[in-house]
Amino acid sequence: QVRLGESGGGLVQAGGSLRLSCVASGSISRINAMNWYRQAPGKQRDLVAGITRGGVTNYADSVKGRFAISRDNAKNTVYLQMNSLKPEDTAVYHCNAEIYAGAGLGYFWGQGTQVTVSS
């Protein structure tokens, strides 16, 4: 069984920084793309940033220049460094990954970590 677990969320003032982490665990053979999504109350879940196994990244326009995604393949971990945070960044942040595990290829989600940015 594969699990994704996020950490690092919290309450921060506008202009501050947070670093999110997401660790994949279980019977994992290989992890391809790893992504961060976010969902604010009453809104759909949107892609924030993604990174391929080889390190190619992509970002939503709203976070370009402020957020940075990275990963450690040896630790099955993806990170999201969030700088210059704005109140509109407030949301539950979820990690997502494409993983080859015992049952084959699957797409897995973490339960999320709350990020709240006060003005």
C-alpha positions as CSV (number, residue, x, y, z in Angstrom):
1,Q,0.0,0.0,0.0
2,V,1.3,3.4,-0.9
3,R,0.8,6.5,1.2
4,L,1.6,10.2,0.7
5,G,2.0,12.3,3.8
6,E,2.3,16.1,3.8
7,S,3.8,18.4,6.5
8,G,4.9,21.9,7.0
9,G,1.7,23.9,6.7
10,G,0.6,26.5,9.2
11,L,-0.3,30.1,9.8
12,V,2.0,32.8,8.5
13,Q,1.7,36.6,7.9
14,A,1.7,38.0,4.4
15,G,5.2,38.2,3.0
16,G,6.3,35.2,5.0
17,S,7.6,31.8,4.0
18,L,6.7,28.2,4.5
19,R,8.3,24.9,3.3
20,L,6.0,22.0,2.6
21,S,7.2,18.4,2.5
22,C,5.5,15.3,1.1
23,V,6.9,11.8,1.7
24,A,5.8,8.7,-0.2
25,S,5.9,5.4,1.6
26,G,5.0,1.8,0.9
27,S,5.9,-0.8,-1.7
28,I,7.2,1.7,-4.2
29,S,9.2,0.7,-7.3
30,R,9.5,4.1,-9.0
31,I,8.0,7.6,-8.7
32,N,7.5,9.6,-11.9
33,A,5.9,13.0,-11.7
34,M,5.2,14.6,-8.3
35,N,2.9,17.6,-8.0
36,W,1.5,20.1,-5.5
37,Y,-2.2,21.1,-5.8
38,R,-4.2,23.4,-3.6
39,Q,-7.9,23.9,-2.8
40,A,-9.4,26.9,-1.2
41,P,-12.9,26.8,0.4
42,G,-15.6,26.7,-2.3
43,K,-13.1,26.4,-5.1
44,Q,-11.8,23.6,-7.3
45,R,-8.4,21.9,-6.7
46,D,-5.8,23.5,-8.9
47,L,-2.2,22.6,-9.8
48,V,0.4,24.7,-8.1
49,A,3.6,23.1,-9.3
50,G,4.9,19.9,-10.7
51,I,8.3,18.2,-11.1
52,T,9.3,15.2,-13.2
53,R,11.7,12.5,-12.0
54,G,14.4,14.2,-13.9
55,G,13.8,17.6,-12.3
56,V,11.8,19.5,-15.0
57,T,9.4,21.8,-13.3
58,N,6.3,23.7,-14.1
59,Y,4.3,26.3,-12.1
60,A,1.0,28.0,-12.1
61,D,1.3,31.6,-13.2
62,S,0.0,32.8,-9.9
63,V,3.1,31.4,-8.0
64,K,5.9,31.8,-10.6
65,G,8.8,33.6,-9.0
66,R,7.6,33.0,-5.5
67,F,7.3,29.2,-5.1
68,A,9.9,26.5,-5.9
69,I,9.3,22.8,-6.1
70,S,12.1,20.3,-5.6
71,R,12.5,16.6,-4.9
72,D,14.8,14.0,-3.4
73,N,14.4,10.8,-5.3
74,A,16.4,8.8,-2.7
75,K,14.0,9.9,0.0
76,N,10.8,9.7,-2.1
77,T,10.1,13.3,-1.1
78,V,8.9,16.4,-2.8
79,Y,9.1,19.9,-1.3
80,L,7.4,23.2,-2.0
81,Q,9.3,26.3,-0.8
82,M,6.8,29.1,-0.7
83,N,8.0,32.7,-0.3
84,S,6.3,36.1,-0.4
85,L,3.1,34.5,0.6
86,K,-0.2,36.3,0.0
87,P,-3.6,35.9,1.6
88,E,-4.9,34.4,-1.7
89,D,-2.4,31.5,-1.2
90,T,-4.5,30.3,1.7
91,A,-5.7,26.8,0.9
92,V,-5.3,23.1,1.7
93,Y,-2.2,21.9,-0.1
94,H,-2.1,18.3,-1.4
95,C,0.7,16.4,-3.0
96,N,0.1,14.0,-5.8
97,A,2.3,11.5,-7.4
98,E,2.4,8.9,-10.3
99,I,3.9,5.8,-8.7
100,Y,4.8,2.3,-9.8
101,A,4.0,0.1,-6.9
102,G,3.1,-3.6,-6.3
103,A,-0.2,-3.4,-8.2
104,G,1.2,-1.4,-11.1
105,L,1.0,2.3,-12.0
106,G,-1.3,4.5,-9.9
107,Y,-2.0,8.1,-9.0
108,F,-1.9,8.8,-5.3
109,W,-3.0,11.8,-3.2
110,G,-2.0,12.9,0.3
111,Q,-4.6,14.2,2.8
112,G,-3.4,17.7,2.7
113,T,-1.9,20.3,4.9
114,Q,-3.5,23.7,5.7
115,V,-1.7,26.9,4.8
116,T,-3.2,30.1,6.1
117,V,-1.8,33.5,5.2
118,S,-3.0,36.4,7.2
119,S,-3.0,40.0,5.9
